[in-house]
Amino acid sequence: MALDSWQRIGQQIFVIADASAWWLGDWLIYGQEHYPDRYKIAIAQTSLDYQTLRNYAWVARKFSVLRRREKLSFQHHAEVASLPQGEQEIWMTRAEQFKWSRNELRRQIRTGAGAPDPEAVSTQVKLMLISERRDQWQKAAEQESKDLLDWIVSTLDDASKLALTSRT
């Protein structure tokens, strides 16, 4: 077997394994509403231990299907699941942008590198951008050695200060 074929197969196996954690978590959540002995049944059906199954369900419950990031593994999501939703989004965005492994994401969270200000009020803003604009903003952020989110916030801060001082 050629190396590229072997690598492709490994990637496909990983995708299936990662998806199965989500599937099992969602399956257990469904079972919670319909079957009182769901964990006994799940242990018998999967041969997985109770704590593993509980973890799958806990992470799946923390992330609706719409919030799950395709570019990040189930384990990435598990790393941020205990954080408030706004912080989850910040860390997952950074993990995507910088292509952090699960271990790197864990390290960044533990060291607090670029951690959100605990006194900050969490507000979600959704931008619909044409790809050319997003690419332009990303390049500008990289030139300032910032991730895109930090660059957007600092640019808006600068613009608001300028607008407020020009009115006085």
DSSP file (Angstrom, degrees, kcal/mol; ACC not computed):
  #  RESIDUE AA STRUCTURE BP1 BP2  ACC     N-H-->O    O-->H-N    N-H-->O    O-->H-N    TCO  KAPPA ALPHA  PHI   PSI    X-CA   Y-CA   Z-CA
    1    1 A M              0   0    0      0, 0.0     2,-0.1     0, 0.0     0, 0.0   0.000 360.0 360.0 360.0 136.0    0.0    0.0    0.0
    2    2 A A     >  -     0   0    0      1,-0.1     4,-2.4     4,-0.0     3,-0.3  -0.384 360.0-116.6 -72.4 152.1    1.3    3.4   -0.9
    3    3 A L  H  > S+     0   0    0      1,-0.2     4,-2.7     2,-0.2     5,-0.2   0.897 114.0  52.5 -57.0 -44.8    2.0    5.9    1.9
    4    4 A D  H  > S+     0   0    0      1,-0.2     4,-2.2     2,-0.2    -1,-0.2   0.863 110.2  48.5 -64.1 -34.6   -0.7    8.4    0.7
    5    5 A S  H  > S+     0   0    0     -3,-0.3     4,-2.3     2,-0.2    -1,-0.2   0.919 111.5  49.6 -67.3 -44.0   -3.3    5.7    0.6
    6    6 A W  H  X S+     0   0    0     -4,-2.4     4,-2.1     1,-0.2    -2,-0.2   0.908 112.5  48.0 -61.0 -42.8   -2.3    4.5    4.1
    7    7 A Q  H  X S+     0   0    0     -4,-2.7     4,-2.3     2,-0.2    -1,-0.2   0.906 110.2  51.6 -64.5 -42.7   -2.5    8.2    5.3
    8    8 A R  H  X S+     0   0    0     -4,-2.2     4,-2.2     1,-0.2    -2,-0.2   0.896 109.5  49.8 -62.0 -41.5   -5.9    8.7    3.7
    9    9 A I  H  X S+     0   0    0     -4,-2.3     4,-2.5     2,-0.2    -1,-0.2   0.917 109.5  51.8 -63.7 -43.6   -7.3    5.6    5.4
   10   10 A G  H  X S+     0   0    0     -4,-2.1     4,-2.3     1,-0.2    -2,-0.2   0.905 109.3  49.9 -59.5 -42.2   -6.0    6.8    8.8
   11   11 A Q  H  X S+     0   0    0     -4,-2.3     4,-2.3     2,-0.2    -1,-0.2   0.903 110.5  49.9 -63.4 -41.3   -7.7   10.1    8.3
   12   12 A Q  H  X S+     0   0    0     -4,-2.2     4,-2.1     2,-0.2    -2,-0.2   0.897 109.9  50.6 -64.9 -39.9  -11.0    8.4    7.4
   13   13 A I  H  X S+     0   0    0     -4,-2.5     4,-2.7     2,-0.2    -1,-0.2   0.915 110.1  50.7 -63.0 -42.5  -10.7    6.2   10.5
   14   14 A F  H  X S+     0   0    0     -4,-2.3     4,-3.1     2,-0.2     5,-0.3   0.925 108.5  51.4 -60.9 -45.0  -10.1    9.3   12.7
   15   15 A V  H  X S+     0   0    0     -4,-2.3     4,-2.4     1,-0.2    -1,-0.2   0.909 112.7  46.0 -59.3 -43.0  -13.2   11.1   11.2
   16   16 A I  H  X S+     0   0    0     -4,-2.1     4,-2.2     2,-0.2    -1,-0.2   0.927 114.0  47.8 -65.7 -45.0  -15.3    8.0   11.9
   17   17 A A  H  X S+     0   0    0     -4,-2.7     4,-1.1     2,-0.2    -2,-0.2   0.914 113.7  47.3 -63.3 -43.0  -13.9    7.6   15.5
   18   18 A D  H  X S+     0   0    0     -4,-3.1     4,-1.2     1,-0.2     3,-0.5   0.916 112.8  48.8 -65.2 -43.3  -14.4   11.4   16.2
   19   19 A A  H  X S+     0   0    0     -4,-2.4     4,-2.7    -5,-0.3    -1,-0.2   0.859 103.1  62.3 -64.4 -34.5  -17.9   11.4   14.9
   20   20 A S  H  X S+     0   0    0     -4,-2.2     4,-2.8     1,-0.2    -1,-0.2   0.835  97.7  56.7 -64.3 -30.7  -18.8    8.3   16.9
   21   21 A A  H  X S+     0   0    0     -4,-1.1     4,-2.2    -3,-0.5    -1,-0.2   0.930 110.7  44.2 -63.7 -43.8  -18.2   10.2   20.1
   22   22 A W  H  X S+     0   0    0     -4,-1.2     4,-2.9     2,-0.2     5,-0.2   0.934 113.6  50.8 -63.2 -45.5  -20.7   12.8   19.1
   23   23 A W  H  X S+     0   0    0     -4,-2.7     4,-2.5     1,-0.2    -2,-0.2   0.918 111.6  47.0 -60.6 -44.3  -23.2   10.0   17.9
   24   24 A L  H  X S+     0   0    0     -4,-2.8     4,-2.4     2,-0.2    -1,-0.2   0.913 112.5  50.0 -64.9 -41.7  -22.9    8.2   21.2
   25   25 A G  H  X S+     0   0    0     -4,-2.2     4,-2.1    -5,-0.2    -2,-0.2   0.937 113.4  45.0 -60.9 -46.8  -23.3   11.4   23.2
   26   26 A D  H  X S+     0   0    0     -4,-2.9     4,-2.3     1,-0.2    -2,-0.2   0.882 111.4  54.0 -64.1 -38.5  -26.4   12.3   21.2
   27   27 A W  H  X S+     0   0    0     -4,-2.5     4,-2.4    -5,-0.2    -2,-0.2   0.906 109.4  47.7 -61.4 -44.0  -27.7    8.8   21.5
   28   28 A L  H  X S+     0   0    0     -4,-2.4     4,-1.8     2,-0.2    -2,-0.2   0.879 109.1  53.2 -66.7 -38.3  -27.4    8.9   25.3
   29   29 A I  H  X S+     0   0    0     -4,-2.1     4,-0.9     2,-0.2    -2,-0.2   0.929 110.7  47.2 -62.5 -44.3  -29.1   12.3   25.5
   30   30 A Y  H >X S+     0   0    0     -4,-2.3     3,-0.9     1,-0.2     4,-0.7   0.929 110.2  53.5 -59.9 -44.7  -32.0   10.9   23.5
   31   31 A G  H >X S+     0   0    0     -4,-2.4     4,-3.5     1,-0.2     3,-0.7   0.808  96.8  66.8 -61.8 -30.7  -32.1    7.9   25.8
   32   32 A Q  H 3< S+     0   0    0     -4,-1.8    -1,-0.2     1,-0.3    -2,-0.2   0.867 104.1  44.8 -58.2 -36.9  -32.3   10.1   28.8
   33   33 A E  H << S+     0   0    0     -4,-0.9    -1,-0.3    -3,-0.9    -2,-0.2   0.664 127.9  25.7 -81.3 -16.9  -35.7   11.2   27.8
   34   34 A H  H << S+     0   0    0     -4,-0.7    -2,-0.2    -3,-0.7    -3,-0.2   0.662 116.8  45.2-122.8 -22.6  -37.0    7.7   26.9
   35   35 A Y    ><  -     0   0    0     -4,-3.5     3,-1.2    -5,-0.2    -1,-0.2  -0.947  52.4-162.0-136.0 113.5  -35.1    5.0   28.8
   36   36 A P  T 3  S+     0   0    0      0, 0.0     3,-0.3     0, 0.0    -1,-0.1   0.804  94.7  48.1 -65.8 -28.8  -34.4    5.2   32.6
   37   37 A D  T 3> S+     0   0    0      1,-0.2     4,-2.2     2,-0.1     3,-0.3  -0.085  71.9 133.7-100.3  34.3  -31.7    2.5   32.4
   38   38 A R  H <>  +     0   0    0     -3,-1.2     4,-3.0     1,-0.2    -1,-0.2   0.835  68.4  51.2 -57.7 -37.5  -29.9    4.0   29.5
   39   39 A Y  H  > S+     0   0    0     -3,-0.3     4,-2.7     2,-0.2    -1,-0.2   0.897 109.5  49.3 -72.0 -37.8  -26.4    3.7   30.9
   40   40 A K  H  > S+     0   0    0     -3,-0.3     4,-1.9     2,-0.2    -2,-0.2   0.929 115.8  44.6 -61.6 -43.9  -26.7    0.1   31.8
   41   41 A I  H  X S+     0   0    0     -4,-2.2     4,-2.5     2,-0.2    -2,-0.2   0.928 113.7  50.0 -64.5 -45.5  -28.0   -0.6   28.3
   42   42 A A  H  X S+     0   0    0     -4,-3.0     4,-2.4    -5,-0.2     6,-0.4   0.893 109.4  50.7 -63.7 -40.7  -25.3    1.6   26.7
   43   43 A I  H  X S+     0   0    0     -4,-2.7     4,-2.2     1,-0.2    -1,-0.2   0.918 113.1  46.6 -62.3 -42.7  -22.5   -0.2   28.7
   44   44 A A  H  < S+     0   0    0     -4,-1.9    -2,-0.2    -5,-0.2    -1,-0.2   0.887 116.7  44.0 -66.3 -38.8  -23.8   -3.5   27.5
   45   45 A Q  H  < S+     0   0    0     -4,-2.5    -2,-0.2    -5,-0.1    -1,-0.2   0.818 127.8  25.3 -77.0 -31.2  -24.2   -2.4   23.9
   46   46 A T  H  < S-     0   0    0     -4,-2.4    -3,-0.2    -5,-0.2    -2,-0.2   0.662  86.5-134.6-109.4 -19.3  -20.8   -0.6   23.6
   47   47 A S     <  +     0   0    0     -4,-2.2     2,-0.2    -5,-0.4    -4,-0.1   0.639  62.7 134.0  65.1  15.6  -18.5   -2.2   26.1
   48   48 A L        -     0   0    0     -6,-0.4    -1,-0.3    -5,-0.1    -2,-0.2  -0.641  60.3-106.6 -89.6 154.1  -17.5    1.4   27.1
   49   49 A D     >  -     0   0    0     -2,-0.2     4,-2.0    -3,-0.1     5,-0.2  -0.362  27.5-107.8 -81.1 164.6  -17.3    2.3   30.7
   50   50 A Y  H  > S+     0   0    0      1,-0.2     4,-2.7     2,-0.2     5,-0.2   0.892 115.8  51.5 -56.3 -47.7  -19.8    4.5   32.5
   51   51 A Q  H  > S+     0   0    0      1,-0.2     4,-2.5     2,-0.2    -1,-0.2   0.882 108.4  51.7 -64.1 -38.7  -17.5    7.5   32.8
   52   52 A T  H  > S+     0   0    0      2,-0.2     4,-2.2     1,-0.2    -1,-0.2   0.936 112.3  46.2 -61.3 -46.0  -16.6    7.5   29.1
   53   53 A L  H  X S+     0   0    0     -4,-2.0     4,-2.3     1,-0.2    -2,-0.2   0.905 111.2  52.0 -63.8 -41.8  -20.3    7.4   28.2
   54   54 A R  H  X S+     0   0    0     -4,-2.7     4,-2.6     1,-0.2    -1,-0.2   0.907 109.2  51.0 -60.5 -41.6  -21.1   10.2   30.7
   55   55 A N  H  X S+     0   0    0     -4,-2.5     4,-2.6     2,-0.2     5,-0.3   0.918 108.7  51.0 -63.0 -43.8  -18.3   12.4   29.2
   56   56 A Y  H  X S+     0   0    0     -4,-2.2     4,-2.4     1,-0.2    -2,-0.2   0.933 113.7  44.5 -58.7 -46.6  -19.7   11.8   25.7
   57   57 A A  H  X S+     0   0    0     -4,-2.3     4,-2.3     2,-0.2    -2,-0.2   0.900 112.1  52.8 -66.1 -40.7  -23.2   12.9   26.8
   58   58 A W  H  X S+     0   0    0     -4,-2.6     4,-1.4     2,-0.2    -2,-0.2   0.930 112.9  42.8 -61.7 -47.1  -21.9   15.8   28.8
   59   59 A V  H  X S+     0   0    0     -4,-2.6     4,-1.1     1,-0.2     3,-0.3   0.925 113.9  51.4 -66.4 -43.9  -19.9   17.3   25.8
   60   60 A A  H  < S+     0   0    0     -4,-2.4     3,-0.4    -5,-0.3    -1,-0.2   0.874 108.9  51.8 -61.0 -36.7  -22.7   16.6   23.4
   61   61 A R  H  < S+     0   0    0     -4,-2.3    -1,-0.2     1,-0.2    -2,-0.2   0.830 106.8  54.0 -68.1 -32.3  -25.1   18.4   25.7
   62   62 A K  H  < S+     0   0    0     -4,-1.4     2,-0.5    -3,-0.3    -1,-0.2   0.728 111.0  48.1 -74.4 -22.3  -22.8   21.4   25.9
   63   63 A F  S  < S-     0   0    0     -4,-1.1    -1,-0.2    -3,-0.4     5,-0.1  -0.915  74.8-150.5-128.6 105.8  -22.7   21.8   22.1
   64   64 A S    >>  -     0   0    0     -2,-0.5     3,-1.4    -3,-0.1     4,-0.9  -0.258  39.4-100.7 -62.2 162.2  -25.8   21.8   19.9
   65   65 A V  G >4 S+     0   0    0      1,-0.3     3,-0.7     2,-0.2    -1,-0.1   0.863 124.2  56.5 -55.2 -37.2  -25.2   20.4   16.5
   66   66 A L  G 34 S+     0   0    0      1,-0.2    -1,-0.3     3,-0.0    -2,-0.0   0.742 106.9  49.1 -69.1 -22.6  -25.1   24.0   15.1
   67   67 A R  G <4 S+     0   0    0     -3,-1.4    -1,-0.2     2,-0.1     2,-0.2   0.554  84.4 108.6 -93.5  -8.6  -22.3   25.0   17.5
   68   68 A R    <<  -     0   0    0     -4,-0.9     2,-0.6    -3,-0.7     3,-0.1  -0.494  65.7-136.0 -73.8 136.6  -20.0   22.0   16.7
   69   69 A R    >   -     0   0    0     -2,-0.2     3,-1.4     1,-0.1     8,-0.1  -0.831   6.7-157.0 -98.9 118.1  -17.0   22.9   14.7
   70   70 A E  T 3  S+     0   0    0     -2,-0.6    -1,-0.1     1,-0.3    -2,-0.0   0.832  93.7  56.1 -60.8 -33.5  -16.2   20.6   11.9
   71   71 A K  T 3  S+     0   0    0     -3,-0.1     2,-0.4     2,-0.1    -1,-0.3   0.608 102.4  67.7 -77.6 -10.5  -12.5   21.6   11.8
   72   72 A L  S <  S-     0   0    0     -3,-1.4    29,-0.1     1,-0.0    -3,-0.0  -0.859  82.5-121.6-112.9 146.7  -12.1   20.7   15.5
   73   73 A S     >  -     0   0    0     -2,-0.4     4,-1.8     1,-0.1     3,-0.3  -0.259  29.4-105.3 -77.4 167.0  -12.2   17.3   17.1
   74   74 A F  H  > S+     0   0    0      1,-0.2     4,-2.4     2,-0.2     5,-0.1   0.885 123.7  57.3 -55.3 -39.8  -14.6   16.1   19.8
   75   75 A Q  H  > S+     0   0    0      2,-0.2     4,-1.8     1,-0.2    -1,-0.2   0.843 101.2  54.8 -65.7 -34.1  -11.7   16.3   22.2
   76   76 A H  H  > S+     0   0    0     -3,-0.3     4,-1.0     2,-0.2    -1,-0.2   0.945 110.3  47.0 -59.5 -46.9  -11.2   20.0   21.3
   77   77 A H  H >X S+     0   0    0     -4,-1.8     4,-1.0     1,-0.2     3,-0.6   0.898 108.4  55.2 -61.9 -40.5  -14.8   20.6   22.3
   78   78 A A  H 3< S+     0   0    0     -4,-2.4     4,-0.4     1,-0.2     3,-0.4   0.859 101.2  59.8 -61.5 -35.1  -14.3   18.6   25.5
   79   79 A E  H 3< S+     0   0    0     -4,-1.8    -1,-0.2     1,-0.2    -2,-0.2   0.828 116.3  31.0 -63.0 -32.3  -11.4   20.9   26.4
   80   80 A V  H X< S+     0   0    0     -4,-1.0     3,-1.9    -3,-0.6    -1,-0.2   0.443  89.6 100.9-106.1  -1.0  -13.7   24.0   26.4
   81   81 A A  T 3< S+     0   0    0     -4,-1.0    -1,-0.1    -3,-0.4    -2,-0.1   0.785  79.5  54.7 -59.2 -30.6  -17.0   22.4   27.5
   82   82 A S  T 3  S+     0   0    0     -4,-0.4    -1,-0.3    -3,-0.2    -2,-0.1   0.581  93.8  90.1 -81.2  -8.3  -16.7   23.5   31.1
   83   83 A L  S <  S-     0   0    0     -3,-1.9     5,-0.0     1,-0.1    -3,-0.0  -0.445  92.8 -88.2 -84.1 158.9  -16.2   27.2   30.1
   84   84 A P     >  -     0   0    0      0, 0.0     4,-2.4     0, 0.0     3,-0.5  -0.316  46.3-106.5 -59.7 152.6  -19.0   29.7   29.6
   85   85 A Q  H  > S+     0   0    0      1,-0.2     4,-2.3     2,-0.2     5,-0.2   0.853 118.1  54.0 -55.1 -41.6  -20.4   29.7   26.1
   86   86 A G  H  > S+     0   0    0      1,-0.2     4,-1.8     2,-0.2    -1,-0.2   0.906 111.1  45.7 -60.9 -41.6  -18.7   33.0   25.1
   87   87 A E  H  > S+     0   0    0     -3,-0.5     4,-2.7     2,-0.2     5,-0.3   0.866 108.2  57.4 -69.7 -35.9  -15.3   31.7   26.2
   88   88 A Q  H  X S+     0   0    0     -4,-2.4     4,-2.7     1,-0.2     5,-0.2   0.946 107.9  47.9 -56.2 -47.5  -15.9   28.4   24.4
   89   89 A E  H  X S+     0   0    0     -4,-2.3     4,-2.3     1,-0.2    -2,-0.2   0.902 111.5  49.8 -62.5 -42.2  -16.5   30.3   21.2
   90   90 A I  H  X S+     0   0    0     -4,-1.8     4,-2.2     2,-0.2    -1,-0.2   0.950 114.4  43.4 -61.9 -49.5  -13.4   32.4   21.6
   91   91 A W  H  X S+     0   0    0     -4,-2.7     4,-2.5     1,-0.2    -2,-0.2   0.887 114.2  49.8 -67.2 -38.5  -11.1   29.4   22.3
   92   92 A M  H  X S+     0   0    0     -4,-2.7     4,-2.2    -5,-0.3    -1,-0.2   0.894 109.8  51.6 -68.0 -37.2  -12.6   27.3   19.5
   93   93 A T  H  X S+     0   0    0     -4,-2.3     4,-2.8    -5,-0.2    -2,-0.2   0.928 111.9  46.7 -62.5 -43.9  -12.1   30.2   17.1
   94   94 A R  H  X S+     0   0    0     -4,-2.2     4,-2.7     2,-0.2     6,-0.2   0.905 110.1  52.9 -64.8 -41.0   -8.5   30.5   18.1
   95   95 A A  H  X>S+     0   0    0     -4,-2.5     5,-1.8     1,-0.2     4,-0.5   0.893 113.0  44.9 -62.0 -38.9   -7.9   26.8   17.9
   96   96 A E  H ><5S+     0   0    0     -4,-2.2     3,-0.7     3,-0.2    -2,-0.2   0.951 114.4  47.7 -67.2 -49.4   -9.3   26.8   14.3
   97   97 A Q  H 3<5S+     0   0    0     -4,-2.8    -2,-0.2     1,-0.2    -3,-0.2   0.891 121.9  34.1 -60.9 -42.2   -7.4   29.9   13.2
   98   98 A F  H 3<5S-     0   0    0     -4,-2.7    -1,-0.2    -5,-0.2    -2,-0.2   0.394 104.6-125.5 -97.5   3.1   -4.1   28.7   14.6
   99   99 A K  T <<5 -     0   0    0     -3,-0.7    -3,-0.2    -4,-0.5     2,-0.2   0.908  41.9-175.0  54.7  46.3   -4.7   25.0   13.9
  100  100 A W      < -     0   0    0     -5,-1.8    -1,-0.2    -6,-0.2     2,-0.0  -0.487  21.3-128.4 -73.6 140.0   -4.0   24.0   17.5
  101  101 A S     >  -     0   0    0     -2,-0.2     4,-2.5     1,-0.1     5,-0.2  -0.290  34.5 -99.9 -70.0 170.4   -4.0   20.4   18.5
  102  102 A R  H  > S+     0   0    0      1,-0.2     4,-2.3     2,-0.2     5,-0.1   0.907 126.8  51.0 -59.7 -41.3   -6.1   19.4   21.4
  103  103 A N  H  > S+     0   0    0      2,-0.2     4,-2.3     1,-0.2    -1,-0.2   0.884 109.5  49.2 -65.5 -38.6   -3.0   19.5   23.6
  104  104 A E  H  > S+     0   0    0      2,-0.2     4,-2.8     1,-0.2    -1,-0.2   0.908 110.0  51.4 -67.7 -41.0   -2.0   23.0   22.4
  105  105 A L  H  X S+     0   0    0     -4,-2.5     4,-2.4     2,-0.2    -2,-0.2   0.933 110.4  49.4 -59.1 -45.3   -5.6   24.2   23.1
  106  106 A R  H  X S+     0   0    0     -4,-2.3     4,-2.6     1,-0.2    -2,-0.2   0.919 111.7  49.1 -58.9 -44.8   -5.3   22.8   26.6
  107  107 A R  H  X S+     0   0    0     -4,-2.3     4,-2.5     1,-0.2     6,-0.3   0.917 110.6  49.9 -62.5 -44.2   -1.9   24.5   27.1
  108  108 A Q  H  X>S+     0   0    0     -4,-2.8     5,-1.1     1,-0.2     4,-1.0   0.899 112.5  47.2 -62.3 -41.2   -3.2   27.8   25.9
  109  109 A I  H  <5S+     0   0    0     -4,-2.4     3,-0.3    -5,-0.2    -2,-0.2   0.928 112.8  49.1 -66.3 -44.2   -6.2   27.7   28.2
  110  110 A R  H  <5S+     0   0    0     -4,-2.6    -2,-0.2     1,-0.2    -1,-0.2   0.877 114.4  43.8 -64.9 -38.3   -4.1   26.6   31.2
  111  111 A T  H  <5S-     0   0    0     -4,-2.5    -1,-0.2    -5,-0.2    -2,-0.2   0.651 104.4-131.9 -81.1 -13.7   -1.5   29.4   30.6
  112  112 A G  T ><5 +     0   0    0     -4,-1.0     3,-2.4    -3,-0.3     2,-0.4   0.676  40.0 172.8  73.1  15.9   -4.3   31.9   30.0
  113  113 A A  T 3 <S-     0   0    0     -5,-1.1    -1,-0.2     1,-0.3    -2,-0.1  -0.425  75.7  -6.7 -61.6 116.4   -2.5   33.1   26.9
  114  114 A G  T 3  S+     0   0    0     -2,-0.4    -1,-0.3     1,-0.2    -2,-0.1   0.741  95.3 169.9  70.3  22.1   -5.0   35.5   25.3
  115  115 A A    <   -     0   0    0     -3,-2.4    -1,-0.2    -7,-0.1    -6,-0.0  -0.328  40.7 -99.3 -66.5 148.1   -7.7   34.6   27.8
  116  116 A P        -     0   0    0      0, 0.0    -1,-0.1     0, 0.0   -29,-0.0  -0.358  42.9 -97.8 -64.8 147.7  -10.8   36.7   27.8
  117  117 A D    >   -     0   0    0      1,-0.2     3,-1.8    -3,-0.1     0, 0.0  -0.526  27.9-140.6 -65.0 123.6  -11.0   39.4   30.4
  118  118 A P  T 3  S+     0   0    0      0, 0.0    -1,-0.2     0, 0.0    -3,-0.0   0.736 101.9  53.2 -63.3 -20.7  -13.1   37.9   33.2
  119  119 A E  T 3  S+     0   0    0      2,-0.1     2,-0.1     0, 0.0    -2,-0.1   0.508  86.6 110.5 -89.1  -4.7  -14.8   41.3   33.7
  120  120 A A  S <  S-     0   0    0     -3,-1.8     2,-0.5     1,-0.1     0, 0.0  -0.412  71.3-124.1 -71.8 144.8  -15.8   41.5   30.1
  121  121 A V        -     0   0    0     -2,-0.1     2,-0.5     1,-0.0    -1,-0.1  -0.768  26.8-124.0 -87.6 131.2  -19.4   41.2   29.1
  122  122 A S        +     0   0    0     -2,-0.5     2,-0.4     2,-0.0   -36,-0.0  -0.652  37.9 167.6 -81.8 122.0  -20.0   38.5   26.6
  123  123 A T        -     0   0    0     -2,-0.5     2,-0.5   -37,-0.1    -2,-0.0  -0.998  24.5-144.3-133.6 129.9  -21.7   39.6   23.4
  124  124 A Q        -     0   0    0     -2,-0.4     2,-0.4     2,-0.0   -38,-0.0  -0.819  16.3-174.6 -96.6 131.8  -21.9   37.5   20.3
  125  125 A V        -     0   0    0     -2,-0.5     2,-0.5     2,-0.0    -2,-0.0  -0.990   8.9-157.0-124.0 131.1  -21.7   39.3   17.0
  126  126 A K        -     0   0    0     -2,-0.4     2,-0.4     2,-0.0    -2,-0.0  -0.940   9.0-166.2-111.5 125.0  -22.2   37.5   13.7
  127  127 A L        -     0   0    0     -2,-0.5     2,-0.7     2,-0.0    -2,-0.0  -0.915  12.7-153.6-111.3 133.5  -20.7   39.0   10.6
  128  128 A M        +     0   0    0     -2,-0.4     2,-0.4     2,-0.0    -2,-0.0  -0.926  29.9 176.4-102.6 111.3  -21.6   37.9    7.1
  129  129 A L        -     0   0    0     -2,-0.7     2,-0.2     4,-0.0    -2,-0.0  -0.876  34.3-120.0-119.6 145.8  -18.5   38.7    5.0
  130  130 A I    >>  -     0   0    0     -2,-0.4     4,-2.1     1,-0.1     3,-0.6  -0.582  38.1-113.8 -74.0 150.4  -17.6   38.1    1.4
  131  131 A S  H 3> S+     0   0    0      1,-0.3     4,-2.7    -2,-0.2     5,-0.2   0.825 113.9  58.2 -60.7 -33.2  -14.5   36.0    1.3
  132  132 A E  H 3> S+     0   0    0      2,-0.2     4,-2.2     1,-0.2    -1,-0.3   0.908 108.0  46.8 -63.5 -40.3  -12.3   38.8   -0.2
  133  133 A R  H <> S+     0   0    0     -3,-0.6     4,-2.7     2,-0.2     5,-0.2   0.929 112.7  48.9 -67.1 -44.3  -13.1   41.1    2.8
  134  134 A R  H  X S+     0   0    0     -4,-2.1     4,-2.6     1,-0.2    -2,-0.2   0.924 112.0  49.3 -61.3 -43.4  -12.4   38.3    5.3
  135  135 A D  H  X S+     0   0    0     -4,-2.7     4,-2.3     2,-0.2    -1,-0.2   0.900 110.9  50.3 -61.6 -41.1   -9.1   37.5    3.6
  136  136 A Q  H  X S+     0   0    0     -4,-2.2     4,-2.1     2,-0.2    -2,-0.2   0.930 112.5  46.3 -63.2 -45.6   -8.1   41.2    3.6
  137  137 A W  H  X S+     0   0    0     -4,-2.7     4,-2.5     1,-0.2    -2,-0.2   0.889 110.6  53.3 -63.9 -39.6   -8.9   41.4    7.3
  138  138 A Q  H  X S+     0   0    0     -4,-2.6     4,-2.5    -5,-0.2    -1,-0.2   0.912 108.9  49.0 -62.6 -42.6   -7.0   38.2    8.0
  139  139 A K  H  X S+     0   0    0     -4,-2.3     4,-2.1     2,-0.2    -1,-0.2   0.908 111.1  49.9 -63.3 -42.0   -3.9   39.6    6.3
  140  140 A A  H  X S+     0   0    0     -4,-2.1     4,-1.1     2,-0.2    -2,-0.2   0.911 111.0  49.6 -62.9 -41.5   -4.1   42.8    8.2
  141  141 A A  H ><>S+     0   0    0     -4,-2.5     5,-2.7     1,-0.2     3,-0.5   0.921 109.9  50.6 -62.6 -44.2   -4.4   40.9   11.5
  142  142 A E  H ><5S+     0   0    0     -4,-2.5     3,-1.5     1,-0.2    -1,-0.2   0.865 104.6  57.5 -63.4 -36.7   -1.4   38.7   10.6
  143  143 A Q  H 3<5S+     0   0    0     -4,-2.1    -1,-0.2     1,-0.3    -2,-0.2   0.810 110.6  44.0 -63.6 -28.6    0.7   41.9    9.8
  144  144 A E  T <<5S-     0   0    0     -4,-1.1    -1,-0.3    -3,-0.5    -2,-0.2   0.280 116.4-117.4 -96.5   9.7    0.0   43.0   13.3
  145  145 A S  T < 5S+     0   0    0     -3,-1.5     2,-0.3     1,-0.2    -3,-0.2   0.884  73.9 125.9  55.1  43.0    0.7   39.5   14.8
  146  146 A K      < -     0   0    0     -5,-2.7    -1,-0.2    -6,-0.1     2,-0.2  -0.895  65.1-112.4-123.6 155.1   -2.9   39.2   16.0
  147  147 A D     >  -     0   0    0     -2,-0.3     4,-2.4    -3,-0.1     5,-0.2  -0.504  41.7-103.7 -78.8 164.0   -5.6   36.7   15.5
  148  148 A L  H  > S+     0   0    0      1,-0.2     4,-2.7     2,-0.2     5,-0.2   0.887 118.9  51.3 -58.8 -44.5   -8.5   37.9   13.5
  149  149 A L  H  > S+     0   0    0      1,-0.2     4,-2.3     2,-0.2    -1,-0.2   0.928 111.9  46.5 -61.0 -46.2  -10.9   38.3   16.5
  150  150 A D  H  > S+     0   0    0      1,-0.2     4,-2.6     2,-0.2    -1,-0.2   0.893 112.5  51.5 -62.7 -39.2   -8.3   40.4   18.5
  151  151 A W  H  X S+     0   0    0     -4,-2.4     4,-2.5     2,-0.2    -2,-0.2   0.920 109.3  49.5 -63.9 -44.2   -7.6   42.5   15.4
  152  152 A I  H  X S+     0   0    0     -4,-2.7     4,-2.5     2,-0.2     5,-0.2   0.936 112.8  47.3 -60.3 -47.0  -11.3   43.2   14.8
  153  153 A V  H  X S+     0   0    0     -4,-2.3     4,-2.5     1,-0.2    -2,-0.2   0.929 113.8  46.3 -62.9 -45.7  -11.8   44.2   18.4
  154  154 A S  H  X S+     0   0    0     -4,-2.6     4,-2.5     2,-0.2    -1,-0.2   0.876 112.3  51.4 -67.3 -35.0   -8.8   46.5   18.5
  155  155 A T  H  X S+     0   0    0     -4,-2.5     4,-2.4    -5,-0.2    -1,-0.2   0.912 111.7  46.6 -65.8 -42.4   -9.7   48.1   15.2
  156  156 A L  H  X S+     0   0    0     -4,-2.5     4,-2.6    -5,-0.2    -2,-0.2   0.889 110.9  52.8 -66.3 -38.9  -13.2   48.8   16.5
  157  157 A D  H  X S+     0   0    0     -4,-2.5     4,-2.3     2,-0.2    -2,-0.2   0.943 111.2  46.6 -59.4 -47.5  -11.8   50.2   19.7
  158  158 A D  H  X S+     0   0    0     -4,-2.5     4,-2.2     1,-0.2    -2,-0.2   0.913 113.2  49.0 -61.6 -43.3   -9.6   52.5   17.7
  159  159 A A  H  X S+     0   0    0     -4,-2.4     4,-2.5     1,-0.2    -1,-0.2   0.892 111.3  49.2 -65.2 -40.0  -12.4   53.6   15.5
  160  160 A S  H  X S+     0   0    0     -4,-2.6     4,-2.4     2,-0.2    -1,-0.2   0.900 110.6  50.2 -68.8 -38.8  -14.8   54.3   18.4
  161  161 A K  H  X S+     0   0    0     -4,-2.3     4,-2.4    -5,-0.2     5,-0.2   0.925 112.3  47.9 -62.3 -43.6  -12.1   56.4   20.2
  162  162 A L  H  X S+     0   0    0     -4,-2.2     4,-1.9     1,-0.2    -2,-0.2   0.921 112.7  48.2 -63.1 -44.8  -11.5   58.4   17.1
  163  163 A A  H  X S+     0   0    0     -4,-2.5     4,-0.6     1,-0.2    -1,-0.2   0.896 113.8  46.7 -63.4 -40.9  -15.3   58.9   16.5
  164  164 A L  H  < S+     0   0    0     -4,-2.4     4,-0.4     1,-0.2     3,-0.3   0.860 114.0  46.7 -71.9 -36.3  -15.8   60.0   20.1
  165  165 A T  H >< S+     0   0    0     -4,-2.4     3,-0.7     1,-0.2    -1,-0.2   0.794 106.6  58.0 -77.2 -27.3  -12.8   62.4   20.3
  166  166 A S  H 3< S+     0   0    0     -4,-1.9    -1,-0.2     1,-0.2    -2,-0.2   0.689 101.2  57.9 -75.3 -16.8  -13.7   64.0   16.9
  167  167 A R  T 3<        0   0    0     -4,-0.6    -1,-0.2    -3,-0.3    -2,-0.2   0.622 360.0 360.0 -86.2 -13.7  -17.2   65.0   18.3
  168  168 A T    <         0   0    0     -3,-0.7    -1,-0.2    -4,-0.4    -2,-0.2   0.458 360.0 360.0 -98.2 360.0  -15.7   67.0   21.2
